């Protein structure tokens, strides 16, 4: 009932332990706290909070317009509703290295288990758009050092994302991944890999967990979990998938309402009220209410 009973430090320790097994961990993207509860109920290993989803939820494009306050607020709402570890997109850290340090501590307070900082020029662009720019290696390393130094819980996972592949090629991405690990990154997120061999090439040059981004309509093919496991990937995210599915369904339903004057023909596609109540655990709330208000009036 209410929020997760698993404290943030335990989620972080559990996340580290899960990564140590070498098993591929699946992190679908939650577009709100309710969808995070659904992800947990369906048996996934973690929840991802996408910067692109948060921007879209606010009606904005993913071009660095969201703020640390907005990201931290949504991350806290999601993290407190699930027992699963939450990994959050922290963009470029919202400024210079000192801003990165503040970002890390603010998101740590929000209860996340990990976050990733990227090497794009600030303000950033969606990782699967053309025209991206990356900072030089010195700035990228300063961001990661600041992030690693700022955390107070050593189990908070600091992941470095690099977008250099699309600009300077695979060899440059390998070199940068190595340098980011040396600077203190606990994991590497190589963005916009073209194929499995490129993921494998990154895996070959670092000894920390590697993340694959399986976002639809992007630069990478949508590889299966079996394929990703075969090249040693440790975490796979599906950042915008649930939002896209939900918005696609909403778009079609509104067309039906316009065309037919009611939603009778699509009621079967909706989440049933009973399923929603089960997901929200109405029974527990009802039981709590009964125990509190169950009294008799003295005569």
Secondary structure as the mmCIF struct_conf table of DSSP 4:
data_model
#
loop_
_struct_conf.conf_type_id
_struct_conf.id
_struct_conf.beg_label_comp_id
_struct_conf.beg_label_asym_id
_struct_conf.beg_label_seq_id
_struct_conf.end_label_comp_id
_struct_conf.end_label_asym_id
_struct_conf.end_label_seq_id
BEND BEND1 UNK A 3 UNK A 3
BEND BEND2 UNK A 5 UNK A 6
HELX_RH_AL_P HELX_RH_AL_P1 UNK A 8 UNK A 20
TURN_TY1_P TURN_TY1_P1 UNK A 21 UNK A 22
HELX_LH_PP_P HELX_LH_PP_P1 UNK A 23 UNK A 24
STRN STRN1 UNK A 25 UNK A 29
HELX_LH_PP_P HELX_LH_PP_P2 UNK A 30 UNK A 30
BEND BEND3 UNK A 31 UNK A 32
HELX_RH_AL_P HELX_RH_AL_P2 UNK A 33 UNK A 41
TURN_TY1_P TURN_TY1_P2 UNK A 42 UNK A 43
BEND BEND4 UNK A 45 UNK A 45
STRN STRN2 UNK A 46 UNK A 49
HELX_RH_AL_P HELX_RH_AL_P3 UNK A 51 UNK A 57
TURN_TY1_P TURN_TY1_P3 UNK A 58 UNK A 59
BEND BEND5 UNK A 62 UNK A 64
HELX_RH_AL_P HELX_RH_AL_P4 UNK A 68 UNK A 79
TURN_TY1_P TURN_TY1_P4 UNK A 80 UNK A 81
BEND BEND6 UNK A 83 UNK A 84
STRN STRN3 UNK A 85 UNK A 89
TURN_TY1_P TURN_TY1_P5 UNK A 91 UNK A 92
BEND BEND7 UNK A 94 UNK A 96
HELX_RH_AL_P HELX_RH_AL_P5 UNK A 97 UNK A 109
TURN_TY1_P TURN_TY1_P6 UNK A 110 UNK A 111
BEND BEND8 UNK A 113 UNK A 113
STRN STRN4 UNK A 114 UNK A 118
STRN STRN5 UNK A 120 UNK A 120
HELX_LH_PP_P HELX_LH_PP_P3 UNK A 121 UNK A 121
BEND BEND9 UNK A 122 UNK A 123
TURN_TY1_P TURN_TY1_P7 UNK A 127 UNK A 128
BEND BEND10 UNK A 129 UNK A 131
STRN STRN6 UNK A 134 UNK A 134
HELX_RH_AL_P HELX_RH_AL_P6 UNK A 137 UNK A 150
BEND BEND11 UNK A 152 UNK A 153
TURN_TY1_P TURN_TY1_P8 UNK A 154 UNK A 155
BEND BEND12 UNK A 156 UNK A 156
STRN STRN7 UNK A 157 UNK A 162
TURN_TY1_P TURN_TY1_P9 UNK A 164 UNK A 164
HELX_RH_AL_P HELX_RH_AL_P7 UNK A 165 UNK A 168
HELX_RH_AL_P HELX_RH_AL_P8 UNK A 170 UNK A 182
TURN_TY1_P TURN_TY1_P10 UNK A 183 UNK A 184
BEND BEND13 UNK A 186 UNK A 186
STRN STRN8 UNK A 187 UNK A 190
TURN_TY1_P TURN_TY1_P11 UNK A 191 UNK A 192
BEND BEND14 UNK A 195 UNK A 195
HELX_RH_AL_P HELX_RH_AL_P9 UNK A 196 UNK A 205
BEND BEND15 UNK A 207 UNK A 208
STRN STRN9 UNK A 209 UNK A 213
TURN_TY1_P TURN_TY1_P12 UNK A 216 UNK A 217
BEND BEND16 UNK A 218 UNK A 220
HELX_RH_AL_P HELX_RH_AL_P10 UNK A 225 UNK A 230
TURN_TY1_P TURN_TY1_P13 UNK A 231 UNK A 232
STRN STRN10 UNK A 235 UNK A 238
BEND BEND17 UNK A 240 UNK A 240
HELX_RH_AL_P HELX_RH_AL_P11 UNK A 241 UNK A 260
BEND BEND18 UNK A 261 UNK A 263
HELX_RH_3T_P HELX_RH_3T_P1 UNK A 264 UNK A 269
BEND BEND19 UNK A 270 UNK A 270
HELX_LH_PP_P HELX_LH_PP_P4 UNK A 271 UNK A 272
HELX_RH_AL_P HELX_RH_AL_P12 UNK A 273 UNK A 280
TURN_TY1_P TURN_TY1_P14 UNK A 281 UNK A 281
HELX_RH_AL_P HELX_RH_AL_P13 UNK A 282 UNK A 293
#
